[in-house]
Amino acid sequence: GNILSPSFPSNYGSGLSCIWIITVSEISYVQLKFNSFDVYEMDSPVCTRDRLEVSSINPHEGTATTLLGAYCNTNPPKGPIESLWNMLRVTFITDTTISAQGFWLSYR
């Protein structure tokens, strides 16, 4: 499947909080591949303005999650991301200032 930021390929809006949950069969893992990535950050490597967070959800512990990474232009994803279990949460958060094109990712 694919996930695109709101309005992609145009710039995304401000003040967004979007969450996607990806679930695959219990014996599988989720893998994300980024086809396009432009999430605004002025200069902080810890992505304090706009960010895309990827967390693995442990289905055996309710809603317990493990943050796999928080990504923006100063800390972009470096290759595919794989979940620890069969569920993955993708969270896109934007502030109220400058926006950018956003992202397009594929998952399997």
MOPAC internal coordinates of N, CA, C and O (Angstrom, degrees):
PM7 1SCF
backbone

  N    0.0000 0     0.00 0     0.00 0    0    0    0
  C    1.4404 1     0.00 0     0.00 0    1    0    0
  C    1.5174 1   110.72 1     0.00 0    2    1    0
  O    1.2310 1   121.33 1    -1.93 1    3    2    1
  N    1.3097 1   115.06 1   178.07 1    3    2    1
  C    1.4628 1   122.51 1  -179.39 1    5    3    2
  C    1.5189 1   110.51 1  -131.51 1    6    5    3
  O    1.2310 1   120.75 1   -32.22 1    7    6    5
  N    1.3133 1   116.17 1   147.78 1    7    6    5
  C    1.4615 1   122.72 1   170.81 1    9    7    6
  C    1.5194 1   106.71 1  -129.05 1   10    9    7
  O    1.2310 1   121.12 1   -49.30 1   11   10    9
  N    1.3315 1   115.46 1   130.70 1   11   10    9
  C    1.4611 1   121.83 1   177.43 1   13   11   10
  C    1.5201 1   108.38 1  -121.71 1   14   13   11
  O    1.2310 1   120.67 1   -36.56 1   15   14   13
  N    1.3253 1   116.32 1   143.44 1   15   14   13
  C    1.4558 1   119.16 1   174.90 1   17   15   14
  C    1.5279 1   108.43 1   -66.47 1   18   17   15
  O    1.2310 1   119.90 1   -25.34 1   19   18   17
  N    1.3431 1   117.79 1   154.66 1   19   18   17
  C    1.4628 1   120.18 1   179.81 1   21   19   18
  C    1.5253 1   111.86 1   -54.14 1   22   21   19
  O    1.2310 1   120.59 1   -47.16 1   23   22   21
  N    1.3255 1   116.47 1   132.84 1   23   22   21
  C    1.4742 1   126.21 1   178.60 1   25   23   22
  C    1.5220 1   114.44 1    74.72 1   26   25   23
  O    1.2310 1   118.93 1   179.76 1   27   26   25
  N    1.3404 1   119.64 1    -0.24 1   27   26   25
  C    1.4657 1   121.05 1   179.71 1   29   27   26
  C    1.5234 1   109.86 1   -54.43 1   30   29   27
  O    1.2310 1   118.49 1   -45.92 1   31   30   29
  N    1.3433 1   120.49 1   134.08 1   31   30   29
  C    1.4633 1   129.00 1    11.41 1   33   31   30
  C    1.5335 1   114.95 1   -88.92 1   34   33   31
  O    1.2310 1   119.69 1  -176.92 1   35   34   33
  N    1.3286 1   118.20 1     3.08 1   35   34   33
  C    1.4631 1   119.51 1   173.06 1   37   35   34
  C    1.5308 1   108.62 1   -75.51 1   38   37   35
  O    1.2310 1   120.50 1   -11.10 1   39   38   37
  N    1.3147 1   116.66 1   168.90 1   39   38   37
  C    1.4630 1   120.20 1  -179.66 1   41   39   38
  C    1.5264 1   111.41 1   -65.50 1   42   41   39
  O    1.2310 1   120.79 1   -37.02 1   43   42   41
  N    1.3234 1   116.10 1   142.98 1   43   42   41
  C    1.4596 1   121.78 1   176.93 1   45   43   42
  C    1.5304 1   109.86 1   -75.49 1   46   45   43
  O    1.2310 1   120.43 1   -14.63 1   47   46   45
  N    1.3086 1   116.79 1   165.37 1   47   46   45
  C    1.4553 1   122.45 1  -179.42 1   49   47   46
  C    1.5174 1   113.05 1   -83.97 1   50   49   47
  O    1.2310 1   121.10 1    -0.29 1   51   50   49
  N    1.3243 1   115.51 1   179.71 1   51   50   49
  C    1.4651 1   120.58 1  -179.92 1   53   51   50
  C    1.5255 1   110.09 1  -101.34 1   54   53   51
  O    1.2310 1   121.17 1   -21.57 1   55   54   53
  N    1.3208 1   115.37 1   158.43 1   55   54   53
  C    1.4502 1   121.32 1   177.60 1   57   55   54
  C    1.5192 1   114.66 1    66.74 1   58   57   55
  O    1.2310 1   120.21 1  -148.01 1   59   58   57
  N    1.3300 1   117.20 1    31.99 1   59   58   57
  C    1.4648 1   120.94 1  -178.22 1   61   59   58
  C    1.5247 1   112.14 1   -90.66 1   62   61   59
  O    1.2310 1   121.35 1   -29.96 1   63   62   61
  N    1.3084 1   115.02 1   150.04 1   63   62   61
  C    1.4590 1   122.60 1   170.15 1   65   63   62
  C    1.5268 1   106.01 1  -144.64 1   66   65   63
  O    1.2310 1   120.81 1   -80.78 1   67   66   65
  N    1.3192 1   116.05 1    99.22 1   67   66   65
  C    1.4680 1   122.41 1  -175.42 1   69   67   66
  C    1.5237 1   109.10 1  -115.51 1   70   69   67
  O    1.2310 1   120.85 1   -42.94 1   71   70   69
  N    1.3291 1   115.99 1   137.06 1   71   70   69
  C    1.4647 1   120.77 1   179.97 1   73   71   70
  C    1.5213 1   109.40 1  -129.68 1   74   73   71
  O    1.2310 1   120.88 1   -47.83 1   75   74   73
  N    1.3311 1   115.92 1   132.17 1   75   74   73
  C    1.4622 1   122.71 1   174.32 1   77   75   74
  C    1.5228 1   107.15 1  -122.93 1   78   77   75
  O    1.2310 1   120.42 1   -44.68 1   79   78   77
  N    1.3231 1   116.81 1   135.32 1   79   78   77
  C    1.4667 1   122.55 1   175.32 1   81   79   78
  C    1.5249 1   107.27 1  -113.27 1   82   81   79
  O    1.2310 1   120.67 1   -54.90 1   83   82   81
  N    1.3183 1   116.33 1   125.10 1   83   82   81
  C    1.4684 1   122.02 1   178.52 1   85   83   82
  C    1.5231 1   107.21 1  -110.84 1   86   85   83
  O    1.2310 1   120.68 1   -52.62 1   87   86   85
  N    1.3254 1   116.31 1   127.38 1   87   86   85
  C    1.4627 1   121.68 1   179.16 1   89   87   86
  C    1.5215 1   109.12 1  -127.38 1   90   89   87
  O    1.2310 1   120.81 1   -48.46 1   91   90   89
  N    1.3145 1   116.05 1   131.54 1   91   90   89
  C    1.4682 1   121.67 1   176.41 1   93   91   90
  C    1.5285 1   108.02 1  -121.94 1   94   93   91
  O    1.2310 1   119.98 1    -2.28 1   95   94   93
  N    1.3215 1   117.63 1   177.72 1   95   94   93
  C    1.4667 1   120.53 1  -178.28 1   97   95   94
  C    1.5317 1   110.47 1   -57.86 1   98   97   95
  O    1.2310 1   120.87 1   -25.76 1   99   98   97
  N    1.3335 1   115.95 1   154.24 1   99   98   97
  C    1.4677 1   121.57 1  -173.03 1  101   99   98
  C    1.5202 1   114.73 1   -59.52 1  102  101   99
  O    1.2310 1   119.74 1   155.62 1  103  102  101
  N    1.3094 1   118.11 1   -24.38 1  103  102  101
  C    1.4685 1   120.08 1  -178.22 1  105  103  102
  C    1.5257 1   112.54 1   -95.71 1  106  105  103
  O    1.2310 1   120.39 1  -169.67 1  107  106  105
  N    1.3429 1   116.87 1    10.33 1  107  106  105
  C    1.4651 1   121.23 1  -176.90 1  109  107  106
  C    1.5250 1   111.36 1  -117.02 1  110  109  107
  O    1.2310 1   121.56 1    -8.58 1  111  110  109
  N    1.3214 1   114.62 1   171.42 1  111  110  109
  C    1.4524 1   122.92 1   174.86 1  113  111  110
  C    1.5142 1   108.01 1  -124.28 1  114  113  111
  O    1.2310 1   120.50 1   -22.32 1  115  114  113
  N    1.3301 1   116.65 1   157.68 1  115  114  113
  C    1.4576 1   121.69 1   177.22 1  117  115  114
  C    1.5229 1   107.91 1   -96.85 1  118  117  115
  O    1.2310 1   120.67 1   -45.32 1  119  118  117
  N    1.3292 1   116.33 1   134.68 1  119  118  117
  C    1.4609 1   120.46 1   175.43 1  121  119  118
  C    1.5228 1   108.79 1  -121.49 1  122  121  119
  O    1.2310 1   120.81 1   -50.95 1  123  122  121
  N    1.3437 1   116.05 1   129.05 1  123  122  121
  C    1.4602 1   122.29 1   177.20 1  125  123  122
  C    1.5150 1   109.64 1  -103.57 1  126  125  123
  O    1.2310 1   121.10 1   -41.19 1  127  126  125
  N    1.3320 1   115.49 1   138.81 1  127  126  125
  C    1.4582 1   121.65 1   174.38 1  129  127  126
  C    1.5245 1   107.08 1  -128.97 1  130  129  127
  O    1.2310 1   120.28 1   -51.71 1  131  130  129
  N    1.3235 1   117.07 1   128.29 1  131  130  129
  C    1.4578 1   121.12 1  -178.73 1  133  131  130
  C    1.5229 1   110.29 1   -91.04 1  134  133  131
  O    1.2310 1   120.88 1   -58.93 1  135  134  133
  N    1.3354 1   115.93 1   121.07 1  135  134  133
  C    1.4629 1   122.07 1   178.24 1  137  135  134
  C    1.5257 1   110.86 1   -90.68 1  138  137  135
  O    1.2310 1   120.50 1   150.44 1  139  138  137
  N    1.3265 1   116.65 1   -29.56 1  139  138  137
  C    1.4599 1   122.81 1   177.86 1  141  139  138
  C    1.5274 1   107.18 1  -152.47 1  142  141  139
  O    1.2310 1   120.45 1   -40.33 1  143  142  141
  N    1.3462 1   116.75 1   139.67 1  143  142  141
  C    1.4620 1   119.44 1  -178.26 1  145  143  142
  C    1.5223 1   110.51 1  -148.50 1  146  145  143
  O    1.2310 1   120.34 1   -63.43 1  147  146  145
  N    1.3404 1   116.95 1   116.57 1  147  146  145
  C    1.4604 1   123.28 1   177.67 1  149  147  146
  C    1.5310 1   107.49 1  -149.57 1  150  149  147
  O    1.2310 1   120.73 1   -93.09 1  151  150  149
  N    1.3279 1   116.21 1    86.91 1  151  150  149
  C    1.4622 1   122.80 1  -178.23 1  153  151  150
  C    1.5232 1   107.49 1  -117.40 1  154  153  151
  O    1.2310 1   120.49 1   -62.57 1  155  154  153
  N    1.3283 1   116.66 1   117.43 1  155  154  153
  C    1.4600 1   123.01 1  -169.68 1  157  155  154
  C    1.5292 1   114.42 1   -62.36 1  158  157  155
  O    1.2310 1   121.86 1   -46.71 1  159  158  157
  N    1.3075 1   114.04 1   133.29 1  159  158  157
  C    1.4700 1   123.14 1   167.66 1  161  159  158
  C    1.5142 1   106.42 1  -152.71 1  162  161  159
  O    1.2310 1   120.08 1   -48.79 1  163  162  161
  N    1.3239 1   117.46 1   131.21 1  163  162  161
  C    1.4526 1   120.21 1  -175.83 1  165  163  162
  C    1.5250 1   112.23 1   -70.57 1  166  165  163
  O    1.2310 1   119.49 1   123.34 1  167  166  165
  N    1.3156 1   118.58 1   -56.66 1  167  166  165
  C    1.4636 1   118.81 1  -175.81 1  169  167  166
  C    1.5219 1   114.58 1  -153.76 1  170  169  167
  O    1.2310 1   119.40 1   175.05 1  171  170  169
  N    1.3065 1   118.76 1    -4.95 1  171  170  169
  C    1.4629 1   120.60 1  -176.22 1  173  171  170
  C    1.5256 1   111.62 1   -85.48 1  174  173  171
  O    1.2310 1   119.71 1   -51.48 1  175  174  173
  N    1.3372 1   118.15 1   128.52 1  175  174  173
  C    1.4637 1   120.34 1   178.04 1  177  175  174
  C    1.5259 1   112.92 1   -74.11 1  178  177  175
  O    1.2310 1   120.04 1   172.15 1  179  178  177
  N    1.3436 1   117.53 1    -7.85 1  179  178  177
  C    1.4680 1   119.57 1  -179.22 1  181  179  178
  C    1.5330 1   112.60 1   -99.75 1  182  181  179
  O    1.2310 1   119.89 1  -169.67 1  183  182  181
  N    1.3216 1   117.82 1    10.33 1  183  182  181
  C    1.4705 1   122.79 1   172.78 1  185  183  182
  C    1.5246 1   112.27 1    56.09 1  186  185  183
  O    1.2310 1   120.56 1  -111.59 1  187  186  185
  N    1.3353 1   116.54 1    68.41 1  187  186  185
  C    1.4598 1   121.32 1  -177.83 1  189  187  186
  C    1.5266 1   113.44 1   -90.42 1  190  189  187
  O    1.2310 1   119.47 1   162.69 1  191  190  189
  N    1.3212 1   118.61 1   -17.31 1  191  190  189
  C    1.4694 1   121.03 1  -177.60 1  193  191  190
  C    1.5286 1   109.87 1   -93.88 1  194  193  191
  O    1.2310 1   119.89 1    90.81 1  195  194  193
  N    1.3044 1   117.82 1   -89.19 1  195  194  193
  C    1.4614 1   122.33 1   176.30 1  197  195  194
  C    1.5206 1   107.60 1  -101.38 1  198  197  195
  O    1.2310 1   120.47 1   -36.04 1  199  198  197
  N    1.3297 1   116.71 1   143.96 1  199  198  197
  C    1.4635 1   117.95 1  -178.63 1  201  199  198
  C    1.5251 1   111.32 1  -157.80 1  202  201  199
  O    1.2310 1   122.01 1   -23.75 1  203  202  201
  N    1.3057 1   113.76 1   156.25 1  203  202  201
  C    1.4546 1   122.85 1   173.65 1  205  203  202
  C    1.5239 1   106.13 1  -117.35 1  206  205  203
  O    1.2310 1   120.55 1   -63.62 1  207  206  205
  N    1.3191 1   116.55 1   116.38 1  207  206  205
  C    1.4651 1   120.99 1   179.79 1  209  207  206
  C    1.5201 1   109.21 1  -103.84 1  210  209  207
  O    1.2310 1   120.77 1   -42.72 1  211  210  209
  N    1.3243 1   116.13 1   137.28 1  211  210  209
  C    1.4605 1   121.99 1   178.03 1  213  211  210
  C    1.5234 1   107.70 1  -121.06 1  214  213  211
  O    1.2310 1   120.82 1   -56.90 1  215  214  213
  N    1.3307 1   116.03 1   123.10 1  215  214  213
  C    1.4678 1   121.84 1  -178.77 1  217  215  214
  C    1.5151 1   110.00 1  -129.23 1  218  217  215
  O    1.2310 1   120.97 1   -38.26 1  219  218  217
  N    1.3146 1   115.76 1   141.74 1  219  218  217
  C    1.4576 1   121.67 1   174.73 1  221  219  218
  C    1.5268 1   107.68 1   -92.20 1  222  221  219
  O    1.2310 1   120.51 1   -46.68 1  223  222  221
  N    1.3282 1   116.63 1   133.32 1  223  222  221
  C    1.4656 1   121.95 1  -179.54 1  225  223  222
  C    1.5209 1   108.56 1  -101.22 1  226  225  223
  O    1.2310 1   120.81 1   -51.34 1  227  226  225
  N    1.3281 1   116.07 1   128.66 1  227  226  225
  C    1.4613 1   120.97 1   178.10 1  229  227  226
  C    1.5265 1   108.65 1   -88.91 1  230  229  227
  O    1.2310 1   119.40 1   -73.45 1  231  230  229
  N    1.3318 1   118.75 1   106.55 1  231  230  229
  C    1.4638 1   120.62 1  -176.66 1  233  231  230
  C    1.5267 1   113.26 1   -68.46 1  234  233  231
  O    1.2310 1   120.07 1   166.37 1  235  234  233
  N    1.3182 1   117.46 1   -13.63 1  235  234  233
  C    1.4631 1   121.42 1  -179.48 1  237  235  234
  C    1.5259 1   112.27 1   -88.07 1  238  237  235
  O    1.2310 1   120.71 1   171.77 1  239  238  237
  N    1.3357 1   116.24 1    -8.23 1  239  238  237
  C    1.4658 1   120.87 1  -179.07 1  241  239  238
  C    1.5223 1   110.70 1  -127.54 1  242  241  239
  O    1.2310 1   120.26 1  -137.19 1  243  242  241
  N    1.3161 1   117.11 1    42.81 1  243  242  241
  C    1.4650 1   121.43 1   178.35 1  245  243  242
  C    1.5114 1   112.08 1    64.89 1  246  245  243
  O    1.2310 1   120.62 1    64.08 1  247  246  245
  N    1.3185 1   116.42 1  -115.92 1  247  246  245
  C    1.4636 1   120.49 1  -178.15 1  249  247  246
  C    1.5266 1   112.43 1  -106.76 1  250  249  247
  O    1.2310 1   119.71 1  -161.27 1  251  250  249
  N    1.3186 1   118.17 1    18.73 1  251  250  249
  C    1.4688 1   121.32 1   179.35 1  253  251  250
  C    1.5264 1   109.71 1   -60.91 1  254  253  251
  O    1.2310 1   120.67 1   -47.97 1  255  254  253
  N    1.3230 1   116.32 1   132.03 1  255  254  253
  C    1.4628 1   120.56 1  -178.92 1  257  255  254
  C    1.5196 1   110.99 1  -125.53 1  258  257  255
  O    1.2310 1   121.64 1   -22.74 1  259  258  257
  N    1.3267 1   114.46 1   157.26 1  259  258  257
  C    1.4575 1   122.46 1   172.99 1  261  259  258
  C    1.5195 1   106.87 1  -123.66 1  262  261  259
  O    1.2310 1   120.28 1   -61.04 1  263  262  261
  N    1.3359 1   117.06 1   118.96 1  263  262  261
  C    1.4584 1   121.03 1   179.28 1  265  263  262
  C    1.5237 1   108.98 1   -69.93 1  266  265  263
  O    1.2310 1   120.70 1   -58.97 1  267  266  265
  N    1.3279 1   116.27 1   121.03 1  267  266  265
  C    1.4625 1   120.99 1   178.30 1  269  267  266
  C    1.5189 1   111.35 1   -89.87 1  270  269  267
  O    1.2310 1   120.35 1   156.17 1  271  270  269
  N    1.3377 1   116.94 1   -23.83 1  271  270  269
  C    1.4527 1   119.85 1   178.00 1  273  271  270
  C    1.5110 1   112.50 1   170.69 1  274  273  271
  O    1.2310 1   121.07 1   -24.67 1  275  274  273
  N    1.3370 1   115.56 1   155.33 1  275  274  273
  C    1.4572 1   123.58 1   172.41 1  277  275  274
  C    1.5218 1   105.51 1  -121.47 1  278  277  275
  O    1.2310 1   120.43 1   -54.93 1  279  278  277
  N    1.3318 1   116.78 1   125.07 1  279  278  277
  C    1.4571 1   120.89 1  -168.67 1  281  279  278
  C    1.5241 1   112.16 1  -123.83 1  282  281  279
  O    1.2310 1   121.49 1   -34.72 1  283  282  281
  N    1.3458 1   114.76 1   145.28 1  283  282  281
  C    1.4579 1   123.66 1   175.41 1  285  283  282
  C    1.5300 1   106.07 1  -158.29 1  286  285  283
  O    1.2310 1   120.10 1     4.45 1  287  286  285
  N    1.3389 1   117.42 1  -175.55 1  287  286  285
  C    1.4726 1   119.42 1  -176.65 1  289  287  286
  C    1.5218 1   113.82 1   -61.68 1  290  289  287
  O    1.2310 1   119.65 1   150.05 1  291  290  289
  N    1.3450 1   118.28 1   -29.95 1  291  290  289
  C    1.4671 1   119.57 1   179.23 1  293  291  290
  C    1.5268 1   112.02 1   -85.93 1  294  293  291
  O    1.2310 1   120.27 1   171.32 1  295  294  293
  N    1.3265 1   117.10 1    -8.68 1  295  294  293
  C    1.4646 1   122.38 1   176.64 1  297  295  294
  C    1.5337 1   108.16 1  -145.34 1  298  297  295
  O    1.2310 1   120.36 1  -111.01 1  299  298  297
  N    1.3438 1   116.92 1    68.99 1  299  298  297
  C    1.4697 1   119.59 1  -176.24 1  301  299  298
  C    1.5278 1   112.03 1   -75.23 1  302  301  299
  O    1.2310 1   120.50 1   -20.11 1  303  302  301
  N    1.3300 1   116.65 1   159.89 1  303  302  301
  C    1.4656 1   119.52 1   175.33 1  305  303  302
  C    1.5283 1   109.66 1   -62.00 1  306  305  303
  O    1.2310 1   120.84 1   -40.58 1  307  306  305
  N    1.3121 1   115.99 1   139.42 1  307  306  305
  C    1.4704 1   120.22 1  -179.59 1  309  307  306
  C    1.5226 1   108.28 1  -111.01 1  310  309  307
  O    1.2310 1   120.67 1   -97.06 1  311  310  309
  N    1.3041 1   116.32 1    82.94 1  311  310  309
  C    1.4541 1   120.62 1  -179.34 1  313  311  310
  C    1.5118 1   112.23 1    90.21 1  314  313  311
  O    1.2310 1   120.42 1     4.91 1  315  314  313
  N    1.3286 1   116.80 1  -175.09 1  315  314  313
  C    1.4681 1   121.07 1  -178.69 1  317  315  314
  C    1.5313 1   111.88 1   -64.36 1  318  317  315
  O    1.2310 1   121.09 1   -26.60 1  319  318  317
  N    1.3332 1   115.53 1   153.40 1  319  318  317
  C    1.4619 1   122.82 1   177.11 1  321  319  318
  C    1.5201 1   107.12 1  -117.90 1  322  321  319
  O    1.2310 1   120.22 1   -47.62 1  323  322  321
  N    1.3216 1   117.18 1   132.38 1  323  322  321
  C    1.4649 1   121.01 1  -179.86 1  325  323  322
  C    1.5239 1   110.43 1  -117.87 1  326  325  323
  O    1.2310 1   121.23 1   -41.79 1  327  326  325
  N    1.3314 1   115.26 1   138.21 1  327  326  325
  C    1.4653 1   120.88 1   179.41 1  329  327  326
  C    1.5242 1   111.00 1   -71.41 1  330  329  327
  O    1.2310 1   121.05 1   -18.31 1  331  330  329
  N    1.3262 1   115.60 1   161.69 1  331  330  329
  C    1.4607 1   121.39 1   175.78 1  333  331  330
  C    1.5249 1   110.93 1   -85.78 1  334  333  331
  O    1.2310 1   120.99 1   153.00 1  335  334  333
  N    1.3493 1   115.72 1   -27.00 1  335  334  333
  C    1.4599 1   122.46 1   179.35 1  337  335  334
  C    1.5272 1   108.14 1  -131.57 1  338  337  335
  O    1.2310 1   119.94 1    18.47 1  339  338  337
  N    1.3206 1   117.72 1  -161.53 1  339  338  337
  C    1.4636 1   120.66 1  -174.85 1  341  339  338
  C    1.5293 1   113.73 1   -91.27 1  342  341  339
  O    1.2310 1   119.73 1  -172.47 1  343  342  341
  N    1.3289 1   118.12 1     7.53 1  343  342  341
  C    1.4668 1   121.55 1   179.01 1  345  343  342
  C    1.5290 1   110.43 1  -128.94 1  346  345  343
  O    1.2310 1   121.68 1   -39.56 1  347  346  345
  N    1.3368 1   114.39 1   140.44 1  347  346  345
  C    1.4603 1   120.31 1  -178.45 1  349  347  346
  C    1.5223 1   108.60 1  -136.13 1  350  349  347
  O    1.2310 1   120.52 1   -41.28 1  351  350  349
  N    1.3330 1   116.61 1   138.72 1  351  350  349
  C    1.4660 1   121.53 1   175.10 1  353  351  350
  C    1.5211 1   108.27 1  -112.89 1  354  353  351
  O    1.2310 1   120.98 1   -50.44 1  355  354  353
  N    1.3305 1   115.74 1   129.56 1  355  354  353
  C    1.4614 1   122.68 1   176.37 1  357  355  354
  C    1.5247 1   106.24 1  -113.85 1  358  357  355
  O    1.2310 1   120.49 1   -57.49 1  359  358  357
  N    1.3303 1   116.66 1   122.51 1  359  358  357
  C    1.4654 1   121.95 1  -177.91 1  361  359  358
  C    1.5219 1   108.90 1  -122.06 1  362  361  359
  O    1.2310 1   120.66 1   -52.49 1  363  362  361
  N    1.3365 1   116.35 1   127.51 1  363  362  361
  C    1.4611 1   122.24 1   179.55 1  365  363  362
  C    1.5205 1   107.68 1  -115.56 1  366  365  363
  O    1.2310 1   120.74 1   -59.95 1  367  366  365
  N    1.3345 1   116.20 1   120.05 1  367  366  365
  C    1.4608 1   122.22 1  -176.42 1  369  367  366
  C    1.5265 1   108.66 1  -124.88 1  370  369  367
  O    1.2310 1   120.53 1   -47.91 1  371  370  369
  N    1.3452 1   116.59 1   132.09 1  371  370  369
  C    1.4660 1   119.90 1   177.94 1  373  371  370
  C    1.5267 1   109.60 1  -127.37 1  374  373  371
  O    1.2310 1   121.44 1   -28.93 1  375  374  373
  N    1.3339 1   114.86 1   151.07 1  375  374  373
  C    1.4600 1   119.02 1   176.68 1  377  375  374
  C    1.5278 1   109.10 1   -89.95 1  378  377  375
  O    1.2310 1   120.20 1    16.36 1  379  378  377
  N    1.3182 1   117.23 1  -163.64 1  379  378  377
  C    1.4660 1   120.04 1  -175.76 1  381  379  378
  C    1.5235 1   113.02 1  -103.66 1  382  381  379
  O    1.2310 1   120.13 1  -164.75 1  383  382  381
  N    1.3315 1   117.36 1    15.25 1  383  382  381
  C    1.4658 1   119.17 1  -179.85 1  385  383  382
  C    1.5239 1   110.56 1  -106.83 1  386  385  383
  O    1.2310 1   120.05 1    47.52 1  387  386  385
  N    1.2953 1   117.51 1  -132.48 1  387  386  385
  C    1.4665 1   124.26 1  -173.40 1  389  387  386
  C    1.5262 1   111.40 1   -64.16 1  390  389  387
  O    1.2310 1   121.06 1   -38.13 1  391  390  389
  N    1.3409 1   115.58 1   141.87 1  391  390  389
  C    1.4654 1   120.02 1   175.57 1  393  391  390
  C    1.5258 1   109.39 1  -117.67 1  394  393  391
  O    1.2310 1   120.92 1    -4.73 1  395  394  393
  N    1.3127 1   115.85 1   175.27 1  395  394  393
  C    1.4643 1   121.91 1  -179.69 1  397  395  394
  C    1.5315 1   107.95 1  -142.45 1  398  397  395
  O    1.2310 1   120.66 1     8.30 1  399  398  397
  N    1.3310 1   116.35 1  -171.70 1  399  398  397
  C    1.4641 1   120.79 1  -175.79 1  401  399  398
  C    1.5265 1   112.84 1   -66.60 1  402  401  399
  O    1.2310 1   119.95 1   145.58 1  403  402  401
  N    1.3205 1   117.70 1   -34.42 1  403  402  401
  C    1.4582 1   119.89 1   179.92 1  405  403  402
  C    1.5155 1   112.80 1   101.72 1  406  405  403
  O    1.2310 1   120.77 1    38.09 1  407  406  405
  N    1.3279 1   116.12 1  -141.91 1  407  406  405
  C    1.4582 1   119.02 1  -174.06 1  409  407  406
  C    1.5185 1   111.35 1  -147.46 1  410  409  407
  O    1.2310 1   122.34 1   -20.02 1  411  410  409
  N    1.3131 1   113.12 1   159.98 1  411  410  409
  C    1.4555 1   122.84 1   171.66 1  413  411  410
  C    1.5214 1   104.82 1  -137.94 1  414  413  411
  O    1.2310 1   120.71 1   -61.02 1  415  414  413
  N    1.3137 1   116.25 1   118.98 1  415  414  413
  C    1.4593 1   119.30 1   178.11 1  417  415  414
  C    1.5175 1   110.10 1  -126.53 1  418  417  415
  O    1.2310 1   121.55 1   -26.22 1  419  418  417
  N    1.3124 1   114.65 1   153.78 1  419  418  417
  C    1.4630 1   122.15 1   175.44 1  421  419  418
  C    1.5166 1   107.66 1  -113.64 1  422  421  419
  O    1.2310 1   120.80 1   -32.81 1  423  422  421
  N    1.3295 1   116.08 1   147.19 1  423  422  421
  C    1.4633 1   119.29 1   176.05 1  425  423  422
  C    1.5132 1   109.79 1  -133.46 1  426  425  423
  O    1.2310 1   122.01 1   -26.72 1  427  426  425
  N    1.3264 1   113.75 1   153.28 1  427  426  425
  C    1.4686 1   120.51 1   176.24 1  429  427  426
  C    1.5033 1   109.10 1  -150.60 1  430  429  427
  O    1.2310 1   120.10 1   180.00 1  431  430  429

